[in-house]
Amino acid sequence: MHVSALSLTDFRSYAQVDVDLRPGVTTFVGANGQGKTNLVEAVGYVATLDSHRVSTDAPLVRFGAERAVVRAQVVRDDRPTLVEIEINPGKANRARINRGPVPRPREVLGLLRTVLFAPEDLALVKGDPSERRRFLDDLLVARTPRMAGVRSDYDRVLKQRNALLKTASAARRGGAGASEALRTLEVWDSHLASAGAEILAARLDLVEALAPLVDTSYDTVSSGGGPASIGYVSSLGPDVKLVADRAALTDALLAAVADRRRDELDRGVSLVGPHRDDLVLRLGEAPAKGYASHGESWSYALALRLASYDLLRHDGSPGGEPVLVLDDVFAELDSARRERLGELASQAEQVLVTAAVEADIPALLRGDRVHVLAGTVSRDD
């Protein structure tokens, strides 16, 4: 799998840009602030319908423009597919496949798969649980695109349930309408447990598959210093045995919701479900967060991405291995880690690299050079 062409209209700093790409390594070189990351961000958006830099779509649209359009030609098994996404902040986005409109943008998920490593990934180790939940769920969707719909359903249920909890909490204090709100809440409890159990079961399967790959990747990029292990911590509590069985997890979620009802009403938020869970990262016996050095944290973040790449590469999905994107990471790594990453990345079918300083790029990744200057793109002959 590789991207053979990328076209942007009013995306970030680009009014219009077209870039032809080839398999192998392509490096976008230019000073900071010239638009390198915008190009690989657009590739990632086609794959995930999300940005690794911002949480909303509005900053993706060039200032003064009403919308942005990202087009990517994706080659899978020697067959090209044109994917187009129209980004409309405040309105529904639109998507096309080979010029034909699709009912929902998420229909394009799975046509392109990417694994992206960026400076923001340090938050996977040092940041809040929400960063690690997003990592798991993005990887779930990359493996099984239909999980995007499950995530959307769960988010909708959670939003509705939280609104009902606030209403019920206020009604309890005011003495009117509490019983009606509680009856309605029971219906949403069932929806939360059903969608939540599907996400939880998928995450547990994913963690089991990912764990040995993380340990191996960490050992490779750090030259020892492990073992690195990952584990899953659920809001169901330590007494609940976590098994990837949807029926059992549905029952466990319903029981936990009933048990935490008073606390939820007091606080007006849902306290049980996969939105409260965490992926625990450990080095030896100690948690990586708070104990790992800066270099160890970088190695761990890199190991998580490389393990993800390895998992997607060998999961048997049609279309081949994912595109590997390395966004401005070599400046953050010492020379030994740069070389080890270069050795691993050079084996990918397509690698997209951004760098401000060419000297930071390992020799194995010195493929096609694309120079980026003030929103213009030129290729070395």
N, C-alpha and C positions, 0 to 999 in steps of 0.2 A: 504494500500500500504506500502511495506517495501522492503529494500534491504537485501537479504539473504546472498550474497557473493560479495566480492570486490577483484579484482585481478589487480595489476599494474605491468607493465613492462617498465623500464626506464622512469618512471614518477617522476619528481622532484628528491628527494634523493634516490628513491628506484630503484635498479636494478631489483628486483622481490620481490613481497610481496603478500600474499593471506590472506584474513581476512574473517572469517565466522561471520555473524551478525544475530541477532534475533530481533523480535519485542520487543517493550519496550525500555528501556534506555540502551545505551552503552556509556561508558565514556572512552575516550582515554586520559591516564594520562602519563605525562612525562615532563622533563625539557624543557625549550625553546630551539628550534633549533634541536629537535630530530626527527621531522617528523610527529607530530600529525596533524597539519593543512593540510599537504599534503594529508592525507587520506580523510578528509571531503571535501577538495577542489576537489578531484577526483570525489566524489559522486555528488557534485554540477555541475561539468563539464558534467557528463552524462545527467543531467537534463536540462542544459541550453546551452551547448556547449560554455561555457564561464567560466572565472575564476573571483572570487570576489577579487583577489589580484593583478592581472596584466591584462593589456589590450591586450597583444599579446600572442600567443601560444609558442613562442620560449623558455621562461623560464620554461615551463612545462616539457620540455624534459631534462632528466638527462645529465649533462655536458659530452660531448664526444660521446653521442649516436646520431643516426640519426633520431630516431622517438620514440614516446612513445605510449603505448597501455593501455587503461583503459577498464576493463571488469566489468560489474555489473549484477548480477542476480536480477531482480526486480519481486516481487510477487504482483500481482494484482488479487483480487477476487480468491485467492488460486491457481492462474495459474502463473508459473514462465516464465519469458522472459529474455533471455540473450542479453544484449546490449554491443556491442564492438565498441570502437572508436579508430582509429589510428590517432595520431597527427603527422603531417608532416610539420614542419615549412618551409615556403617558397614554399610549394606545397599544393595540395588539400588534405584535410583530408578525411579519409574514415570511413565508418560505416557499421556494420553488425547487423542484428537482428536474433537471433537463428541461427547463423553461416552463414546466407544468406546475401550477399551484398545488399545495398540499393542505389538508384541513387544518393542521396545527404545526407550528415550527418544530415541535419535538419529533415529527415524522422523519426529520433528517438525521436524528441521532443514530449512530452506528455506521453511517456511510463513511465517516472519517473518525479515526481514533488517534488521539495524541497522548503522550505523557510529557508533561512540561515541568522542568525544574527551574526555579527562579529564586531570587533573594527572599521573596515573601515566604518561601517554604520553611524558613527558620521558625516561623510561628507554629508549624506542625509539632515542634519539640517544645518550644518555650511559651507558646500561646495558650489560649483558652480551649476547653473541650470542643467548642463549636468549630474550631479549625480542623480538628481531627475527625469530627463527625462529617464535615464536608468532604474531607479527603476520602473517607470510606464510601460515602454516597456517590461521589463523582466516579469513583472506580467501579462501583456497582453498576452504574448506568453505562459505563464504557463496556463492561462485560455483558450486560443484559439491558439493552435500551428500554424495554418496557418498564423497567424500574423507575424511569422518569415519571411515568403516569402514577405509579404508586406513591412516589414522593410528593407529587402534586396533590393527590387525594389526601394524604396524611396532613400536609400543611393546611389544606382547606378545613379539614376536620378539627385540627388543633386550634385554628383561628376561631372557628365557630364555638368550640367548647370553652375556650378562654373567655369569650364574650359572655357565654351563659354563666360561667362561674362568677364573673364580675357582677352580673345581674342578680344571681342568686345570693351572693354575698351582701349586696346592697339591700335586697329584699328582706333578708334575715334581720338586718339591723333596723329596717323600717317597719317590719312586721306585716308586709303585704306582698303577695305574689311569689313568696318563696316556694310554696309547694308546687306551683305550676312550673317554675324554673327548674326545680329538682326533677320533676317527671320528664321534662324535655331533655335534661342533662343525661338521664339514663340511656336515652336513644343514642346520644353522641358518645357515651362510654363504649357502647358496642362497636360503633364505627372506629373509634380510636384504637380499640383492642385489635380489631380485624386488620386494619392497615398497618398498625404498629407491629403486629406479630409478623407480617410479611417482611417488613423492613428489617426487623430484628433477626429473623431467621436467615435472611440473605447476608446480613453483616457477619453473623457468626460463621457461616460457611466461608465468607471471604477472609476473615481473620485466620481461620484454620489453614486456608490455602496460602495465605501471604506470609505467615509466621516464619517458616523455614527459609523463604526467599529473603526476608529482611535480615535474618542472621547471616546468611551467606553474603549478601550485598554489603552489609556493614563490615564484615571481616575483609572483604576485597578492597573497599575504599579506604579503610583505616589501618590496614595491615595489623589486624588483631585489635585487642582492647575490649572485646566483647565478653561474653556473648550478648547479643542484642535480642531481646524478646519482646513480643507484643501480647497484650491480653485485653479482654473486653470487660468493662465494668458497667453493669446495668442498674437502672433505677428500681428494678424489681428487688434489689437487696441481695446480700451475700448468701442468704439461706435458700434462694431459688436456684436450682440447678439449670444452667443455661444449655439447652440443646436446640438444634435447628429444626424444631418440630412446630409448625405453625399452629396446630390445634392446641398443643400444650402451652405454647407461648400466649395464645389468645386467652386461655383460661387464667394463666398467671397474671396477665395484664389486667383483666377484669377484677381479679381478687385484690391486686395491689391498688387499683383505683378505688375500690370500695373501702379498703383499709385506710387510705389517705384522704377520704372524702372531707373530713372535718378540716384538715390542714389546707386542702385545696380551697375550700370555701373561705377560710380565714384569710388566705393570701390572694385569692382571685385568679390563680393560674394553675395550669395542669402540671403536676409534679411527678407524673409517671408516664413513661413512654420513651421511645428511642431518641427523642429530642433532649433528654436529660442524661444520656449515656456518654461514655468516654472510651477512647482507645488509650490504654496505658502502655507507655514505652519504657522499657527497662534496659539498663546496662549492668550486667551482672545481677546483683541483688537490689541495686538502687534504682529508683525512678530516674529517667533521663532528665525530666523537667526539674530544675533546681540543683541537680547534682552534676550533670554533664558539663564539661568545659565548652567554650565557644567552638573549638575545633571539633570536639566530639558531637556537639549539637548539629554542626554542619554535616558531618559524616552521617549522622542518623537521618537527617532530612533527605540527604542524597540517597541513602539506602532505601528509604521508603519509596522514592520515585523509581529507582532502579528495580526494586522488587515488583513494583506495579508494572513496569515495562516488561519484565520477565514473565509475569503472570499473563498479561494480555498477549504476549508473543506466542505463548504455548497453550492457549486455552482452546484452540481448535475452531475459533470463529472464522467465518469466511473473509477473504479479502487480504489476509496477511497481517504482518506485524504492524504495530502503531508507528506513527511518526514521532521521533524523539526531538523535543525542543529544549534547548539549553539557553535560557535568557539571562545574559549578563552574570553568569555564575563564576567564571574563571577568576575574576578579580577578587572574589571572596575566598578562594581556595589557595592553599600553599602549593608549591611546585609538585610535591609528591602526589597530592590528591588530584591535581590537574592531570598529571600523566596517567594515573589509574582510571580517571573518568574518561580521558581520551581513548584509552585502550578499549573500554567497554562500549563507548558510544560509537566508535568507528565500525562496529559490527552491524549497526542498524541499517535498514534499507534506505531510510532518509533521516538525516539529522539537520535541524535548523538551529544555528548558533547566532547569538548576538554578542558583540564585544566592542568596547570602546578602544581597546589597545590590542593591536594584532599580536604583539609579543606574548600576551596572556594565553593565547590559544595553543594547545598542544599540537605538535607537528602532525600527529595522526589525523587531526581535524582540519587540516589546511586544504580544503577542497575549493569549490567555487567561491569567489569573493564578490560580494555585492556591497558597494559603497553607498552609504546613506548620508546625505547632506541637505539640511533644511527642507526636508520633504521631497527631495529628488533622489532617484535611485539609478545607479549605473553599475554595470558589471565589468569586471576585468576581462579582457579578451584572452 
